[in-house]
């Protein structure tokens, strides 16, 4: 039977928490000071330690240093004086969760019910760090360079906790892969992982996607809809491109983080939620706050444990490792045995990859399609534009062009005009950098599909 130690200087808090914990099948010991708690630790090491941050004779987190095997004990900090600094400190010294007074009973129950997985989880993460790193992999991520090893250390430390994580890095550095790795190495891994791109969904729809809506709450709402905060119960929500979220919705998200409750669109009933939030952005969050794109109070709520992902130019030999990994995946999918020539590998190292891992992957796919058995030294393909338009900066459009073709030509011409600097092109087009990358990826996929269609099929399509 698992054992819990509850440490709090308020007798009524200790009493009701002990009753809840016992009802979940734990044996319970209690203490109202550090001195009493240390005496209980000598008698029996708990599986779960629920400690108030402020005690009459010190700080509850001091107890972590008195544990013989801290990695085997679930430390949960409880406080009536919540702050970002105290949350970060709690995670740093090994706390797996952080509760504020008055303690929400549903969150407490969720912690208690997940606890038996903790020792196994930390053991599994240790094995990953020892074994998979040698092969250049950690969870969903590939790379063996020092910057990636440092990243793995941070992911491994924060994954078993419930701390909110903010992933920072350029587009294409693998922020969603990092988020999925955090989820898969957490106690929430048996529950859903749901990702939403805050910049790819209209402001009118994103609130319904996150919080759900009631039947009849707006035109077209012909049934009740459960949002991500209901669908992901017990799991993880990944908010990609956080700074693109509409300001009015940021206020509602802040309330969810503060109260662990939300309301469906068209409802006045608050519903409890138990999810972990992982957010990501490719722009400096401080700059987004200064520009009014991100609320400062929400930024501090999300910035409990920030992690910076390294760009590809910082990762050295990972370029070759990643390229070979992508080629192996294509060989496995297509049943082929293509490989890089020495010249192609040399070219990979000499090429600048401002689009990061995503651009490298697209290059490998294009080179694979054009190769027979050996992937030779092929120049990275540039978006096609007409020479006259490049020189003049004028784009000629013809009556009868589809809107999709107009958008494509305008996007590629603007990118060429900006010297292939994607951030400048996105700004000129009035779209987010993420949207530009999505467009270019779609164009590349269309070009790839066109390249593998036999000439006869092209002629037949044209005739039709």
C-alpha positions in Angstrom: 0.0 0.0 0.0 1.5 3.4 -1.0 2.3 5.8 1.8 1.8 9.6 1.8 3.2 12.3 4.2 1.2 15.6 4.4 3.1 18.6 5.8 1.1 21.8 6.5 0.8 24.1 9.5 -2.9 24.5 9.1 -4.6 21.7 11.0 -7.9 21.8 9.0 -6.0 21.5 5.7 -4.1 18.5 7.0 -7.3 16.9 8.2 -9.3 17.1 5.0 -6.3 16.2 2.8 -5.5 13.2 4.9 -9.1 12.0 4.5 -9.0 12.4 0.7 -5.6 10.6 0.4 -6.7 7.7 2.6 -9.8 7.3 0.5 -7.4 6.7 -2.5 -5.8 3.7 -0.7 -2.8 5.4 0.9 -1.5 5.1 4.4 -1.1 8.6 5.7 1.3 10.4 8.1 1.0 14.1 9.0 3.2 16.9 10.3 2.8 20.6 10.9 6.5 21.6 10.8 9.8 20.6 9.3 10.9 19.1 12.6 7.9 16.9 12.8 8.2 16.0 9.1 11.8 14.9 9.4 10.8 12.6 12.3 8.2 11.0 10.0 10.7 10.6 7.2 12.9 8.6 9.6 10.0 6.3 10.5 8.9 5.7 6.8 9.9 7.1 3.4 6.7 8.2 1.7 5.7 7.5 -1.9 4.1 11.0 -2.1 5.2 14.0 -0.1 2.7 16.9 0.0 4.5 19.8 1.6 3.4 23.4 2.2 6.0 25.9 0.9 5.9 28.1 4.0 6.2 26.4 7.4 6.9 27.8 10.9 10.5 26.6 10.9 11.4 26.8 7.2 10.5 25.9 3.6 8.7 22.7 2.7 11.1 22.2 -0.2 13.9 21.7 2.3 12.5 18.2 2.9 13.7 17.2 -0.6 17.3 17.3 0.7 16.4 15.0 3.6 15.2 12.2 1.3 17.5 9.1 0.9 16.1 8.4 -2.6 14.5 11.7 -3.9 13.9 10.2 -7.3 11.6 7.6 -5.8 9.4 10.1 -4.0 6.7 12.2 -5.6 7.2 15.8 -4.2 4.1 18.1 -4.5 4.5 21.6 -3.3 1.4 23.4 -1.8 1.3 27.1 -1.2 -1.1 30.0 -0.7 1.5 32.4 -2.2 1.8 31.3 -5.8 4.4 32.9 -8.1 6.4 32.0 -11.2 9.6 32.1 -9.2 8.4 29.7 -6.6 7.1 27.4 -9.3 10.5 27.4 -11.1 12.3 26.7 -7.8 10.0 23.8 -7.0 10.7 22.2 -10.4 14.4 22.8 -10.0 14.6 21.0 -6.7 12.6 18.1 -8.0 8.9 18.8 -7.4 6.6 17.0 -9.8 3.6 19.2 -9.3 2.6 22.5 -7.8 -0.8 23.2 -6.1 -2.2 26.5 -4.8 -4.5 27.0 -1.9 -7.4 26.4 -1.7 -6.2 23.1 -3.1 -8.5 21.8 -5.9 -9.6 18.3 -5.0 -9.8 17.1 -8.6 -6.1 18.0 -9.2 -5.1 16.4 -6.0 -6.9 13.2 -7.0 -5.3 13.2 -10.4 -1.8 13.5 -8.8 -2.6 10.6 -6.4 -3.9 8.4 -9.2 -0.9 9.0 -11.5 1.7 8.4 -8.7 2.4 4.6 -9.2 3.8 5.4 -12.6 6.4 7.8 -11.4 9.2 5.5 -10.4 8.8 3.5 -13.6 8.8 6.7 -15.6 12.0 8.1 -14.2 13.7 4.7 -14.7 12.6 4.7 -18.3 13.9 8.2 -18.9 17.2 7.2 -17.4 17.4 4.3 -19.9 16.6 6.6 -22.7 19.4 9.0 -21.7 21.9 6.1 -21.5 20.9 4.0 -24.5 19.1 6.1 -27.1 21.6 9.0 -27.0 24.3 6.7 -28.4 22.1 6.3 -31.5 21.5 10.0 -31.7 17.8 9.7 -30.7 15.7 10.9 -27.7 12.0 10.3 -27.9 10.8 11.8 -31.2 14.0 13.8 -31.7 17.2 13.0 -33.7 20.6 14.5 -33.0 23.8 13.8 -31.1 25.5 17.2 -31.0 26.3 18.9 -27.7 23.4 21.4 -28.1 20.9 18.5 -28.5 22.4 16.7 -25.5 21.8 19.8 -23.5 18.2 19.9 -24.8 17.6 16.3 -23.9 18.8 17.0 -20.3 16.2 19.7 -20.0 13.4 17.6 -21.5 14.3 14.7 -19.3 14.2 16.9 -16.1 10.9 18.6 -16.8 9.0 15.7 -18.5 7.9 13.8 -15.4 6.5 17.0 -13.8 3.3 18.9 -14.5 5.1 22.2 -15.1 4.0 24.4 -18.0 6.7 24.5 -20.6 7.4 27.2 -23.2 9.4 26.0 -26.3 11.4 28.7 -28.1 13.1 28.5 -31.4 13.1 29.3 -35.1 10.5 27.7 -37.4 11.6 24.2 -38.4 13.7 23.4 -35.3 11.3 20.7 -34.1 9.2 22.3 -31.4 6.3 20.0 -31.9 8.6 16.9 -31.8 9.9 18.3 -28.5 6.4 18.7 -27.2 5.5 15.1 -28.2 8.6 13.9 -26.5 7.7 15.7 -23.3 4.2 14.1 -23.4 5.5 10.6 -24.1 7.9 10.8 -21.2 5.3 12.1 -18.8 2.7 10.5 -16.5 0.1 11.8 -19.0 1.3 9.7 -21.9 -1.6 7.3 -21.8 -4.0 10.2 -22.3 -4.4 12.4 -25.4 -1.8 14.7 -26.9 -3.6 17.4 -28.9 -1.8 20.1 -30.9 -3.4 23.4 -32.2 -1.7 26.0 -34.4 -2.9 29.3 -33.0 -2.0 31.1 -36.2 -3.7 28.7 -38.6 -7.2 28.9 -37.2 -9.5 31.9 -37.6 -10.1 34.0 -34.5 -13.8 33.0 -34.7 -13.1 29.3 -34.5 -10.2 28.9 -32.2 -12.2 29.6 -29.0 -14.6 26.8 -29.9 -11.7 24.5 -30.8 -10.1 25.0 -27.4 -13.2 25.3 -25.1 -16.0 23.7 -27.1 -19.5 25.2 -27.6 -23.1 24.6 -26.7 -25.8 23.8 -29.3 -27.2 27.0 -30.7 -24.4 29.2 -29.3 -23.7 30.6 -32.8 -24.8 30.2 -36.4 -24.0 26.7 -37.5 -23.6 25.3 -33.9 -26.2 22.5 -34.5 -24.8 20.3 -31.7 -22.8 20.4 -28.5 -19.0 20.3 -29.2 -16.3 19.3 -26.8 -13.1 21.4 -27.1 -9.5 20.4 -26.6 -9.7 21.0 -22.8 -12.3 18.3 -22.6 -10.9 16.0 -25.2 -7.4 16.0 -23.7 -8.5 15.4 -20.1 -5.5 13.9 -18.2 -3.3 14.6 -21.2 -1.4 17.5 -22.9 -2.4 20.4 -25.1 0.3 21.9 -27.3 -0.3 25.5 -28.3 1.9 26.2 -31.3 2.6 29.8 -32.4 1.2 31.1 -29.1 1.8 34.7 -30.0 -0.7 34.5 -32.9 -3.6 33.8 -30.5 -6.2 36.6 -30.5 -5.7 38.9 -27.4 -9.3 38.4 -26.2 -8.8 34.6 -26.1 -5.5 35.0 -24.2 -7.5 36.5 -21.3 -9.7 33.3 -21.2 -6.7 31.0 -21.4 -5.1 32.9 -18.5 -8.2 32.2 -16.4 -8.0 28.5 -17.3 -4.3 28.4 -16.1 -5.2 30.2 -12.9 -8.4 28.3 -12.0 -8.1 25.0 -13.8 -11.7 25.6 -15.1 -13.2 26.7 -18.4 -16.5 27.4 -20.0 -17.8 26.3 -23.3 -18.9 29.0 -25.8 -22.5 29.8 -25.0 -22.4 28.4 -21.5 -22.1 29.9 -18.0 -21.2 26.6 -16.3 -17.5 26.3 -15.3 -16.1 22.8 -16.0 -12.9 21.4 -14.3 -9.9 20.6 -16.5 -6.8 18.5 -15.9 -4.3 19.1 -18.7 -0.7 20.1 -19.1 0.0 23.1 -21.3 3.1 23.2 -23.6 3.3 26.4 -25.6 5.7 27.3 -28.4 6.6 30.4 -30.4 9.2 31.2 -33.1 9.4 34.9 -32.1 11.1 36.3 -29.0 8.2 36.4 -26.4 9.5 39.6 -24.8 9.3 41.3 -28.2 5.8 40.0 -28.7 4.8 41.4 -25.2 6.3 44.8 -26.1 4.4 44.8 -29.4 1.1 43.9 -27.7 0.9 40.5 -29.4 1.2 38.6 -26.1 -0.2 39.5 -22.7 2.5 39.9 -20.1 0.6 38.1 -17.4 -0.1 35.1 -19.7 3.6 35.1 -20.8 4.7 34.8 -17.1 2.2 31.9 -16.6 3.5 30.1 -19.6 7.2 30.8 -18.9 7.5 28.5 -15.9 10.1 26.3 -17.7 11.4 27.8 -20.9 13.4 25.7 -23.3 15.4 27.1 -26.3 15.7 24.7 -29.3 19.0 25.0 -31.2 18.9 25.9 -34.9 20.4 23.5 -37.4 23.4 25.8 -38.0 24.4 25.1 -34.3 24.2 21.3 -34.6 27.3 20.5 -36.7 27.4 16.7 -37.6 23.6 16.4 -36.9 23.0 17.6 -40.5 24.4 14.4 -41.9 22.7 12.3 -39.2 19.3 13.9 -40.0 19.7 13.7 -43.8 20.6 9.9 -43.5 17.6 9.4 -41.2 15.2 11.1 -43.7 16.7 9.0 -46.6 16.2 5.8 -44.6 12.6 6.7 -43.9 12.0 7.2 -47.7 13.8 4.0 -48.5 11.7 2.1 -46.0 8.5 3.7 -47.3 9.2 3.1 -51.0 11.1 -0.2 -50.7 14.4 1.3 -52.1 18.0 1.3 -51.1 19.3 4.7 -52.3 22.2 6.3 -50.5 24.2 9.6 -50.6 27.4 10.0 -52.5 30.4 11.6 -50.8 29.9 14.7 -52.9 26.3 14.9 -51.7 27.2 14.7 -48.1 29.9 17.3 -48.6 27.3 19.6 -50.2 25.0 19.1 -47.3 27.6 20.4 -44.9 28.4 23.4 -47.1 24.8 24.5 -47.6 23.2 27.1 -45.3 19.8 25.8 -43.9 17.9 28.9 -42.7 14.7 26.9 -42.9 16.2 24.5 -40.4 15.3 20.8 -40.2 12.1 21.2 -42.3 14.1 22.7 -45.2 16.7 19.9 -44.9 14.0 17.3 -45.0 12.4 18.8 -48.1 15.8 18.9 -49.8 16.4 15.2 -49.1 12.9 14.3 -50.5 13.6 16.3 -53.7 17.1 14.7 -54.1 15.6 11.3 -53.5 13.0 11.7 -56.3 15.6 12.8 -58.8 18.2 10.0 -57.9 18.5 6.5 -59.3 20.5 4.5 -56.9 22.9 7.1 -55.6 21.9 10.6 -54.4 24.5 12.8 -56.1 25.6 16.4 -55.5 22.3 18.2 -56.3 21.8 21.9 -55.7 18.9 22.8 -53.3 16.0 23.8 -55.5 14.9 27.4 -55.4 11.3 28.5 -55.9 10.6 29.0 -59.6 10.1 32.6 -60.8 10.3 34.2 -64.2 13.6 36.1 -64.9 11.8 39.2 -66.1 9.7 39.4 -63.0 12.8 38.9 -60.8 14.6 41.8 -62.4 11.7 44.2 -62.5 9.9 43.4 -59.2 6.7 43.2 -61.2 4.4 40.2 -61.1 2.3 39.6 -64.3 -1.0 37.9 -63.7 -3.5 36.8 -66.3 -7.3 36.8 -66.3 -8.6 33.3 -65.7 -5.9 32.3 -63.2 -7.2 30.5 -60.2 -6.9 32.2 -56.9 -4.7 29.4 -55.7 -2.2 30.0 -58.5 -2.3 33.8 -57.9 -1.5 33.2 -54.2 1.3 30.7 -55.2 3.0 33.0 -57.7 2.7 36.1 -55.4 4.2 34.1 -52.5 7.1 32.8 -54.5 7.8 36.1 -56.2 7.8 38.0 -52.9 10.1 35.4 -51.4 12.5 35.8 -54.4 12.2 39.6 -54.1 13.3 39.4 -50.4 16.4 37.3 -51.3 14.8 34.1 -50.0 14.7 35.6 -46.5 11.5 34.1 -45.3 10.9 36.4 -42.3 11.0 39.5 -44.5 8.7 37.8 -47.1 6.2 36.9 -44.5 6.1 40.4 -43.2 5.7 41.9 -46.7 2.9 39.4 -47.5 1.2 40.2 -44.1 1.2 36.6 -42.9 2.9 34.8 -40.1 6.2 33.0 -40.7 4.5 29.7 -39.9 1.9 30.3 -42.6 4.6 31.0 -45.1 6.4 27.8 -44.2 3.1 25.8 -44.5 2.5 27.3 -48.0 6.0 26.5 -49.2 5.8 23.0 -47.8 2.4 22.5 -49.7 4.0 23.9 -52.9 6.9 21.5 -52.5 4.5 18.5 -52.0 2.6 19.5 -55.1 5.8 19.8 -57.1 6.9 16.4 -55.9 3.6 14.8 -56.9 3.8 16.4 -60.3 7.4 15.1 -60.7 6.4 11.4 -60.2 3.4 11.5 -62.6 4.4 9.7 -65.9 4.5 12.0 -69.0 1.6 10.2 -70.6 -0.6 10.9 -67.6 0.3 14.6 -67.8 -0.7 14.6 -71.4 -3.9 12.8 -70.7 -4.7 15.3 -67.9 -4.0 18.2 -70.1 -6.2 16.8 -72.8 -9.0 16.3 -70.3 
